[in-house]
Amino acid sequence: MRFTKTTFIILVGIMFFATMGAAEEVTIVTGEWAPFISKQLPGNGPHTEVVVAAYKAAGIETKVKLVPWKRALKELKEGTSLCSHSWGQTDKRKEFANFSVPLFKSRDVFIFLKSKLPNFEYTSLDALKAYKVAGLAGYSHVEKFKKAGLKLDMSSDLATALKKLKLGRVDLVCEDDAVVIDMIKKKFAADKDNFGLSKNSFASNDMFMMFSKTAPDSDKYREKFNAGVAKIKADGTYDAIMAKLK
């Protein structure tokens, strides 16, 4: 076929409008944290539904990738991934990441065996020096426990830490109360009456979307995300999604 000037202009026009019509897309990495985030839940869980809805409100498509938490953290440090949701702020994380507006609340409590510590209640970090405490890899509480000089036994995930608790290898486990209740119900139902949760919380933390400082266009996508969060909070979408947790 012989290309004329008119044909060339038409082809350029088609390519231009095709490019204009292509939606922006970001990949969000995160990890399993039921009942907030899970491959087994609709939309990968309420927390994931919120961040996807926020980006949608900002006109951006999303792809969600669930990976081990340590891998998500590594990818953000290296800049190979743009963002990851449901993280608390720490000084170490601020070295390689910026944070969105606050998205969620996490209420961390201590889990113990009633048969071993029937009268346990959390009062202070200093009082925990008498116990062996499970530290969960990648969690912000590990830094606080180390600074307080607690005896730590590290685990890769909550299920492993609870198994150690059941076997008497650790005395206490620290995690969000809703996450613990969900885990015990699913994997430790036979022993559920022996698990106790402290009434006093260790911490109540804001949770954020974390953006790699070295990923391309990180600040741009953080600003668009924050704008999307404002929109879904204003139109009721945020409250409708989070109501699923009640």
N, C-alpha and C positions, 0 to 999 in steps of 0.2 A: 504494500500500500504506500502511496506517495503522500508524505506529510506536507501539508500546506501550512501557511502561517495561521490560518483559521483553526485548523485541526490542533495545532500546537497550543493555541490560546485556550481551546476547549479542554484539552487534557490538563493544562496547568490549573484551570479553574476547578476541575473535578478533584484534583489532588488537594487543592487549597481547602475546599469545603469539606472534604473527607477528613482532613487534619483538624479543621475547626470543630467538626462533629465528634471527634474522638474524645471520650471522657478521660479525665485524669484518674489515675488509680494509685493507691498506696497499699503496701503490704504491712499488716500489723502482726507482730509476733507476740505470743503470750503463752502461758502454761496452764495446766490443769489446776483448778482451784474450786471444785464444786462446793456449794451450789451456785457460785458466782460465775465460774468459767468451766466449761467441759465440752468435749466432743459428743458426750452422751445427752446433752441438753439442746433444746430448740435454739437455733441461732448461736450455738456455742456458749449459751448462758447469758443471763441478764447483763452482766458487765460488758460482754462483747456486743450485745445488742445495742447498748447505749453508745459505745464508741463508733459502731458502724452507722447508727442513725445520725450521730453528730456530723460525721463526714458526709453522709448523704445530704444533710441539710445545707452543707457547704458546697454541694455540687461535685463531690469527689467519690468515686467508686472505691471499694475496699476489697482486699483479699486477706483472709485471716489464716494464720499459720500457727498451730499449737505445737510447741516444742518443749523440752525440759527447760525449767526456769534458768538454770545455769547457762544453757545455750543461748537463750534470749538475751541474757545479760552480756554474754560474750559478743554477740552480734552487734549490740548497741555500742559497746566499747570500741569495736573495730570499725563501726560505721557501715557495716554490710547490711544492716537493717535500720530502717528509719525510726520506728516507734514500737512501744510495747506498753500495754495498759495494766492497771491495778498494781502500781508500785507506790511505796512510801518514799518520802524524801530522806536522804542521808547525805552527809558531807562527802562521802566517797562517791556516791552516784552523781552528785553535782559536778564532780570533776570532769565527767565525760557526757553528761546529759543535761538537758533543760526539761522543765516540767510544764504541763498544761495547767489550766485552772483545776481546782479540786473537783473530783468526780464522785467519790464514794467515801464511806467511813468504814474503818475496820476496828473491831473491839477485841483486843487480845486478852485472853485469860490463861490461867494455868490449869492443866489437866493432871489428875492424880488418881491413885487407886484408893478407894475408901477403906479397903481391907488393910492397907499399909499406913495411910495417913488420914485417919478418920476425921481429924479436927483441923485439917490444913485450911489456911486462908492466907492469901497474899497480903503482905503489909509493906514490905520494902525489898529492894534488891539486896541490901546487906543481910537481911534475914534468910536469904536463899543460899548463903554460903554453906549451910549445913547439909545441902542436898546436891545430888547430881542431876543436872538439868540437860535435857535434850536440846541441841541447837540444830535448826533446820537450815541446810545450805542455801545461801542466797537471801536469807531473811534479814531484815534490818535489826531484829532483836539480838542477833549474834554479836554485833559490834558492842551493844550495850552490856551484854552479859560478860564479854571479855574484859571490858573496861572496869566492870564491877568485881572482877577476879573470881567469878563463879566456876565451879567444876563443870566442864562441858563435855558432852558426848555427842558428836556430830552425826546427823542422819541426812540422807539425800532427800527424804520426803516424809510427810506426816504419817503415812501408813507404817513405815519402818520404825519411826519414833514411838508410835503407839504399841507396836509389837514389843519393843524393848521395855516400855513401861509395864506392859502386861507380864513380861518375864522377870521384872525386878531389876533390870540392868540400868534403868534411870528412875528417878523419883518424880520428875515433873516434865511436862511438855508444854510449850507455849504456842498458841495459835488462835486465830479468830474463832469466836464461840460458835458461829453458824457453820463454819467449815468443820469444826470438830464434831458437832452434833450430827452433821451429814455423814461424815466418815464412820463414826461409831455405828450409826444406824445401818450403813451398807456393809461394813466389813467386820464389825465386832459386836454384832447384835446379841450373841450368846453371853457376852460379858458386860453388856451396857449398864446394868445396875451397879457394877463395881467401879465404873468410871465416875469421877467427880470433877466438877468445874468450879473454879474459884468464883465467888460472888463479886469480889473486887477485881477490876480489870487491871492488867499490867500497863496497858496503853490504849488510847483511842486515837487512831491516826487517820489523817486524810490520805486518800489514794489518788494517784494521778496517772495520766498518760506520760510516759517518759520518751523524750526525743533525743536521738544521738546528735551530739554537737558536730560530728564530722560527716554525717550522711548528707547527700546533696539536697538542697532546698529545705533543710530541716526547719529553719525559722518560718519560712513561708507556710509550710504545712501545719506547723504548730499554731500559727495565727488563724489559719482557716479552721482548724479543729476547734479552737476556743470560740470562734464565732458560731460554729455549728452547735456547740454545747449550749451557748446562750439561746439559740433558736429553739432547740428541743426542750429546754427548761421552760421557755416562755409559752410554748404551744401545748404543753402537757404530755408530750411524748416521753420525756424522762420519767415522770412520775408513773405513767402507765406501765413502763417496762420494769421499774424497780418494785412495783406492787406485786410482781410475780414471786418475790421473795417472802412475802408475808404469809 
